[in-house]
Amino acid sequence: MPITADSHIHSSFSGDSDAPMEEMILRGIHLGLKRLCFTEHNDFDYPITEEDPAGKFELNADSYLYDFLTLKEKYAGQIQLCFGLELGLQAHLTRQNTAFAKAHEYDFIIGSSHICNRKDPYYPAFYEGREQSAAYREYFESILDNLKGYSNFDVYGHLDYVVRYGPQKDEGYSYEAYEDILEQILRRLIFMEKGLEINTAGLAKGLRDANPCRSILKRYRELGGEIITTGSDAHTPGQIAYAFDKAAEILKDCGFRYYTTFERRSPSFHKL
């Protein structure tokens, strides 16, 4: 397997996972991975519903760190474990996110968009009453707004997350259809010296491509983008390193000859 690091996984410290951290680690060892980075969710101001009670996606970082350090010591020499965070970005949360991210010394921070104008594209309500293309455009515009006000992250996660859950998913979706806004996003990320991830959960959910799609990755590379991390977005042990052979093929096709890992917020590059 050319990719031996999964830099986007969740355990029971994330509100949408029940997986014990140790089981995730044991699965990574079984697969022969060299590195695992836990990236537990923190999403302030997540919309409260019956399914998503208040605080569901607010991380107890102290408890997370305690268990992480215990297991990191236990499995030292078998696998490298990194202490990461997936931080839900919204333009009005700059101060809260800044304080939260600085409260601990993370190895790696993913900035992600899970909420767009008070709605999560995971749910059908985000798309109701309008064309799918309008919903997708609103989502991408919110990413650009986030980038104008916040910079304490290393890569932007699953840049086209919205495509996983749209009524027609990736049918009719292309980089070209949203080129005006996606081009601004990519140029902004490169100016900020931030990276992207290739997130294979899109493939697991039946999309033709990973998140983001191949055309976005290729354009990022054409514009001079170099930082690309690899993540399965696993919420269970069986999802770890999903389709990483395919991810390696995609990255090579897009012009990458390496992938990136982070430790103490510093990137390292590994040949594909």
N, C-alpha and C positions, 0 to 999 in steps of 0.2 A: 504494500500500500504506500503510494508516494507521499500521502499526507498522514502524518503521525501525531497531529495535535488537533484536538477539538476545543475551540475557544469560545463556545457558546452552549453551555448546558445549565440545567436548573435542577434543583433538588427540592425537598419539602420546605425549604426556607422561602421558596417562591409560592405565591398564593394560588397558582394554578398547577402545582405539582405535589404529589404525595410520595415521591421517590426518596428513600433514605440516601443521604450523601454517600455513605459507605458502599451501598449497592452500586451507585454510579461509578465510584472509583474502581470497584472490583471488575465491573464490566469493561472499563477502559483498559485495565491491565490484561484482561482476557483477550481483548482485541489486539493487543500489542502496541497500543498507543504509548508515546513517550511523554505526552503532556495533556493535561485536562485543565481547563479553566472554568471554574464555576462562575456564572454571571447571573446572580439572583436578581429578581425583579424588584425595582422600587418605582412605583408610579404614584406620586402625590396627586390628589384631586381626581382620583378615578371615579367616574360616575357611579353613584350608589343605586343598586337595584336589588331586587329580592335574591337574584343569583349572585350578585357581587356586593356583599355588605361593606360597610365603611371600614377602611383600613386593610382590605383584603390584599392589596398589592403594596403595602407599606412594610418594608423590610426591617426586621430586628437585627441590625448589623452586628451588634455586640455578641448576640447568641450565635449568629452565623460564623463570626470570626473565631469564637471559642471552639466550636466543633470542627471548623476547618483546620485550625492549627493542630488540634489533637490528631486528626486523621492524616494531616500532612506529615507529622512526625512518625506515625505508625507505618505509613507506606513509603517512607523515604528510601530511596534506592530502587524502588519498583516502578515508580511513575512520578513525574514532576507535576505538582499541583499548584495552581495559581488562584489567587483571591480576586475575583472580578465582580463586576456590577453591571446590570443592564438598567440604565436610568431612563425612565420615561420622560421625554421632553415635551413641554408645552411652553409657549412663549411667555405666559404670565407666571411661570414657576422658576424663573431664573435665580432668584435669591435663595429659595428653598433648596433647589437642586445644587447650587454652589456650596451651600453649607453642608448638605448631606454628603456630597462627594469628597469634601475636604476633611470630614470627621474621622476617616480611616485611610490607611495607606494601601490603596488598591493596586494590584498589579496591572489591571486592565479595566477600562470603562467603555461599554457600548452605549452610545446615545441612540435611542429608538423612538419612533412615533407610534404609540398605541392609541392615542386619543387625538381626534381631530374635531375641533369645535364642539366639545362636550360629548362626543360619541366615539365609540370604538368600532372601527370597520369590521371587527369580528362578527358583529351582530347585524342582522338584516335591516334594522331600522336606519342604518347609515345610508342605505341605497334607496329607500322607499320614496316614491314620488318623483323620481328623476332618472335621467339616463345614467347608465353605469359610467360613461366617460366623464360626466360632470362630477360624480363622486370621486373618481380617481384624481381628477384635476384639483379638486378641493384639498384632497389629502397631500398631494405633492406641493401645493402652495403653502400648506401649513409647515412642511419641512423647511422650506426656505425661510419662513418667519422664525422658526426655531433657531436656525443657523445665524440669524442676524443678532441674536441676543445671548447665545450660550456657546461656550467653547471647551469646557472641561470634560472632554471625552476623547477617545482614541480613534474609533471608527463609528460610522453610522450603520446601525443594524438594519437588516432586511429592508432595504430602501424602498422597495415596492411591496411591502407587507399587505397593502390594500388589495393587491391582485389575488391573494390567496382566498379571499372571502367574497368577492364580488359575485353578482348573480350569474355572470357568464365567465367568471374567473379570468383566464388569460385569452379568451376568445375575443378577437378584435383589438387586443392590447399590443402595443409596440412602442419602442422608444420614440419613433418618429411622430407618433400621435401626440406626444407630450414633450417634444424636443425643446420647445421654447423654455419651459420651466425646468426640465431635467438638466438641460445644459447649464442653466444658472446654478443649480444645486451642485453639480459636479465641479464647476469652476470655483465655487465658493469653498467646497471641501478641500480642494487642492491648494487654494490660497491660504486656508487655515492650517494646512499641513496635516489634514485628517484623512483617514482611510475609509475603505468600505470592507464589508465582509461578504463572502459568498456563503449563503445560508441555505442548506439543503432541505430544509423543511418544506419548501415549495414543491420539490420533487416528491417528497413523502406524501404530500397532499394531492398529488395527481397533476400538477402543472407540467407543462412541457419543459420548463426551465427552473433553475434555482432562483432565489431572491438575492439580489436583483437579477433581472433577466440578462442574458448574454450581451445584448446590445448596449446596455448601461455599463457593464463591466468593460467591454471593449472600448467604449468612448472614454471612460475614466482613464484607461491605460493610454489611449491616443493623446489625451490632454496632458499626460505626464504623471498621472497618479501611479504610485508605487506600492502603497500600503494596502495589503489585502489579507484579511484573516479568514480562517476556515471554521465554520460552525454548523452543527447539526440542529441547534435549537432544541436539543433533547430534553424532554420532561419525564422520560422513563429510561431505564437502562437499555432497553432494546432499540432505542432511537439513536444512541450514541454513534457518531461517525457514519451516519446513514449516507449511502451513495457517495462516499468520498473519492472513490475511483472516478466516478463521473465528474465530480467537482474538479479533480485534477485535469481531466480532459478539457473541460470548459475553460479553465484558467489558461491553459496552454494555447487554446484556440483564440483566446482574447489577447494574447501577447505577453502573458506573465510567464516567468521562468522560475518563480519562487513564490512562497507564501510567507506570511508574517505571524510571529507570536510576540506577546508582550510580557515583560517581567519588570515590576517597579516602574511601570508606565514607559518603559524603553523598548523599542522594537528590535527584533532579531529576524533575519531572513533565512529561509530554508529552501533549498533547491527542490523543485518538483520532480 
